[in-house]
């Protein structure tokens, strides 16, 4: 089944999962998908097609990034509603916002100088990092604000209370500067004490929360669009418009692996929750899945325009991709398309899974949001199924390897 609507972000819900054996080269891996433990029907839809859970407008223009906020009140064992979801988004309109899944705006963080290209919440849920056009990383924390009867507060205290209420009590506590061009992505390590950022200045940088830059990683020859820590925090992976994906060892800042094969800009990367797989997507209309060793496992075709985002499902073996062809697709790690969600005339810029992996959120260029309930089966799409298995292109990899220049400059402050 397919859902069709206009200019929105999409959340999809996964249900029954299976165990799948896949052979890649000489290795066989057991890939376990999420299993819905609730059997009373409160979480498992009975229909075979996707059901929208909610639709709302989140931003005035493009949504550049999405991620899920932790919700302490959410009880996975009970019946749930879209309002239980809390979605963090960054937009072309220069704001960072938090919405519930039913569209209520819970927080609006304003005063960004130009578009915000990324907003990410720390794993402990205590800090939001945002960055974008003005080359500045901003850190936000929740604070109580002035207390007491309104009539007893000073003018400044009343203003601050009103401001914080509009921002969901999130207050700007630090601005971090160092990049010399647009920042495209910020991400957190697992301990919530180190931030990584990548920029159009061709560098990747790591920072302490006090604003100290701990490493400047140089090697990319064009804008660096995406970066992410591995789950063990030992490596940082970056993707660039130079078509290369680099794996950096953080203890000494060395680039230990370069992944080659994309024929156009690398736009987004992701690392599976167990750290075994890396996904990359590109303007060459493909997504690639790599082993952590750097071995190419699958090159996936199927989109008809730039692939702008990719994310692994938490604790599972599914990959979601979003594209400017106005569709999102779900894939197995063997490159089989499980389902396609078609939009209307608006391309998709961003996506994220919910924390449980039962919902998928997609963001479009018109700033809208849509929430889907999508039960998944175990069979790939019959239509154009063969075209989704695209073998690696060794001649392209060989050509890029020949042209690769090994001299990298690394500045590290340990």
QUISUL-V170558 format. One record per residue. SS is DSSP state (H for helix, E for strand, - for the rest). PHI is phi in whole degrees, 0 to 359 (NA if undefined). OMEGA is omega in whole degrees, 0 to 359 (NA if undefined). Layout:
BEGIN
SS&PHI&OMEGA, SS&PHI&OMEGA
END
This chain:
BEGIN
-&NA&181, -&227&174, -&253&179, -&225&178, -&200&190, -&245&168, -&48&188, -&217&170, -&263&190, -&238&173, -&244&181, -&241&184, -&243&179, -&258&181, -&233&189, -&296&181, -&235&183, -&227&173, E&253&185, E&233&175, E&264&177, E&226&179, E&252&178, E&234&183, -&65&181, -&262&185, E&248&176, E&241&180, E&240&175, E&266&183, E&254&185, E&253&177, -&274&178, -&301&178, -&247&179, -&282&183, -&277&180, -&275&185, -&247&184, -&269&176, -&89&182, -&289&181, -&244&186, -&256&179, -&293&183, -&268&181, -&281&182, -&261&181, -&248&180, -&290&177, E&238&177, E&291&178, E&266&180, E&177&179, E&221&178, E&200&178, E&265&183, -&264&181, -&224&179, -&282&181, -&220&187, -&313&169, E&262&187, E&271&179, E&210&178, E&221&168, E&205&184, E&265&173, -&273&173, -&294&179, -&237&184, -&300&183, -&276&184, -&281&179, -&247&185, -&295&184, -&282&183, -&251&176, -&299&186, -&235&179, -&227&179, H&304&181, H&296&178, H&288&180, -&277&175, E&233&190, E&250&177, E&264&183, E&223&176, E&236&189, E&227&176, -&297&181, -&282&175, -&83&180, -&236&169, E&246&185, E&225&172, E&239&178, E&237&166, E&283&182, -&295&177, -&262&170, -&101&178, -&288&178, E&281&183, E&268&180, E&200&175, E&227&180, E&258&189, -&264&171, -&64&171, -&276&183, -&272&182, -&105&182, -&302&174, E&256&186, E&265&179, E&202&170, E&220&185, E&219&179, E&264&179, -&296&181, -&304&178, -&276&176, -&77&188, -&265&186, E&225&171, E&252&173, E&250&178, E&228&181, E&199&181, E&180&193, -&297&186, -&270&173, -&65&183, E&239&172, E&266&178, E&246&178, E&249&183, E&235&175, E&229&177, E&276&181, -&229&183, -&287&183, -&83&181, -&299&180, -&252&177, -&105&178, -&301&184, H&300&183, H&290&180, H&267&181, -&271&174, -&287&179, H&301&180, H&295&179, H&293&177, H&296&178, H&297&182, H&294&179, H&298&180, H&298&179, H&297&182, H&293&178, H&298&178, H&291&180, -&264&181, -&63&182, -&70&176, E&277&184, E&238&177, E&287&184, E&245&180, E&202&170, E&243&183, E&246&181, E&240&180, -&168&174, -&293&182, -&251&177, -&206&182, -&308&173, E&264&184, E&263&186, E&206&169, E&230&179, E&214&185, E&246&167, -&280&187, -&290&182, -&269&179, -&62&180, -&237&178, E&226&176, E&247&170, E&245&179, E&219&177, E&225&197, E&213&171, -&288&172, -&276&175, -&74&181, E&242&169, E&242&182, E&230&173, E&241&188, E&221&165, E&278&183, -&290&176, -&277&178, -&96&179, -&288&177, E&277&183, E&261&178, E&198&171, E&239&185, E&260&184, E&243&181, -&171&176, -&291&183, -&254&179, -&206&181, -&311&175, E&264&191, E&262&188, E&209&176, E&210&181, E&199&174, E&285&166, -&283&185, -&302&180, -&274&178, -&65&180, -&273&184, E&227&174, E&233&183, E&246&182, E&226&177, E&235&191, E&225&173, -&290&174, -&281&177, -&77&183, -&254&171, E&243&183, E&244&175, E&250&184, E&253&174, E&272&191, -&283&182, -&295&179, -&229&177, -&74&182, E&273&172, E&279&186, E&261&181, E&203&174, E&237&182, E&265&186, -&244&175, -&149&179, -&294&183, -&259&179, -&211&184, -&310&169, E&275&189, E&258&184, E&207&175, E&228&174, E&210&177, E&237&179, -&296&186, -&297&177, -&273&178, -&82&185, -&277&186, E&230&174, E&238&175, E&245&177, E&227&176, E&227&195, E&213&172, -&289&174, -&280&175, -&74&179, -&236&170, E&235&181, E&235&177, E&243&185, E&236&168, E&285&180, -&299&178, -&290&183, -&102&180, -&285&178, E&285&181, E&262&181, E&202&171, E&244&192, E&252&172, -&249&180, -&153&174, -&278&182, -&251&178, -&203&182, -&306&174, E&267&191, E&258&183, E&205&176, E&211&179, E&211&172, E&285&173, -&289&177, -&301&175, -&55&183, -&206&186, -&240&176, E&248&176, E&235&176, E&253&176, E&232&176, E&236&187, E&217&174, -&285&173, -&280&176, -&74&177, E&232&168, E&239&181, E&227&173, E&249&186, E&232&163, E&280&181, -&286&173, -&269&175, -&93&178, -&270&179, E&278&180, E&278&184, E&200&176, E&239&177, E&249&186, E&264&177, -&261&174, -&258&186, -&267&184, -&252&177, -&289&181, E&257&183, E&253&190, E&205&175, E&202&169, E&202&171, E&269&170, -&290&184, -&296&180, -&274&183, -&84&180, -&264&180, -&228&176, E&235&185, E&250&181, E&240&180, E&245&184, E&246&188, -&286&178, -&267&176, -&86&182, E&272&179, E&226&175, E&223&182, E&246&182, E&246&165, E&258&186, -&228&173, -&290&182, -&248&171, -&262&182, -&260&184, -&257&175, -&288&178, -&299&178, -&284&183, -&289&178, -&53&184, H&301&184, H&295&184, H&289&181, H&276&176, -&264&182, E&248&180, -&288&178, -&297&181, -&256&187, H&298&181, H&293&177, H&290&179, H&300&181, H&295&180, H&295&180, H&291&179, H&296&179, H&296&182, H&276&184, -&294&178, -&256&187, -&282&186, -&286&180, -&245&177, -&252&182, E&231&174, E&250&182, E&232&176, -&239&185, -&259&NA
END
